[in-house]
């Protein structure tokens, strides 16, 4: 049985995805370690440091299925070291004494840093692709609903009419910035580590830099300019970037959950027939993915902040802070993977109710158009005077639950300068969405231009 939510049979799909669990599974991490040791041996054989047949045997046996995992676990319990039992098991499956050439000149942190970085990079790429898919769905939503009017809201209250396409454009612009942050992060952060005990490469001899470069390049990672045993800013940047991705997703999830409220019912998370919202209320269709987006963002923030503690690593090695990342950094990527997957699915299956959006524009009986009335009246009596007049009419309309148009015509100043026809035209919300549609087009064009680069 699992003892954490990410692996729990009951709860794991709320906190992780099958793909992320596969990427960070023990067998995947051990395979990463074997791949690193094989790459190091091959490099050293190419440079004449170890026999060619040793590298060939190490590469041939560098498969996790060749190792006895339960024996490794017992070894970890016995010696209190997470890598040494793996190395001993690996050495034992190599023919003759060829296993003696495993791990020549490297240190534990070289291997573990690089092993985790390989999985973090793979997880990061899954998240990146999911966010690109979410962005594509947002483009479609923008185009479909560029002219679909709905209430714009400020401070939780109806403010002015907008279009749903405009709302999505605001989200899409933020998502695009996060995608670009991920692209920038790629340029700096996905490096390997192969520098020896204190980073000086002493164990590799005078050609240490070449050993390091070749080994890391074989693994598909970038080569750092200096050991990063105690320079943990790259891991922190990865986690901060993914926290921004998750918080944007959580913000969107929060807003869509509000729009799905029974009293509003303007947009809905896609419903899967057979899913159950409540054990006691059969009618419930709960916004489960939307709530998860909010929950995941908060959890990721906590793990991200914890990960940053490793930036206080001291001297040339510091296990007290470095080991924090083993839990927290991997958690960030796994949780962010669930967030991105949820966002992709929410955007692809979002349901929108244009009729309810239009009906909600009439809830205030015309009051939403108070700005337009004020500006029109201001041409005759001045803006500040118009604001005072329209403000008082609005307050009276609220208190009396009256029709705004009728109340306007009862005011002598308004009636003297404006006709009922003029007022009714301004009170039509369809005519007061500003540049919502053009902004949709602008954002969509900007996103597409970025995708072409």
Secondary structure as UniProt FT lines:
FT   TURN            5..7
FT   TURN            9..11
FT   HELIX           12..15
FT   HELIX           18..24
FT   HELIX           26..46
FT   TURN            47..48
FT   HELIX           52..61
FT   HELIX           64..66
FT   HELIX           69..79
FT   TURN            82..83
FT   HELIX           84..93
FT   TURN            96..97
FT   HELIX           98..101
FT   TURN            102..103
FT   HELIX           108..144
FT   TURN            145..147
FT   STRAND          149..154
FT   TURN            155..156
FT   STRAND          157..163
FT   HELIX           164..189
FT   STRAND          191..192
FT   TURN            197..198
FT   HELIX           202..207
FT   HELIX           208..218
FT   TURN            219..220
FT   STRAND          222..223
FT   HELIX           233..259
FT   TURN            262..264
FT   STRAND          267..268
FT   TURN            273..274
FT   TURN            282..283
FT   HELIX           288..308
FT   HELIX           309..312
FT   TURN            315..316
FT   HELIX           319..322
FT   HELIX           324..349
FT   STRAND          351..352
FT   HELIX           354..360
FT   TURN            361..366
FT   HELIX           367..369
FT   HELIX           370..381
FT   HELIX           383..400
FT   HELIX           404..410
FT   HELIX           412..417
FT   HELIX           420..427
FT   HELIX           429..431
FT   TURN            434..435
FT   HELIX           436..452
//
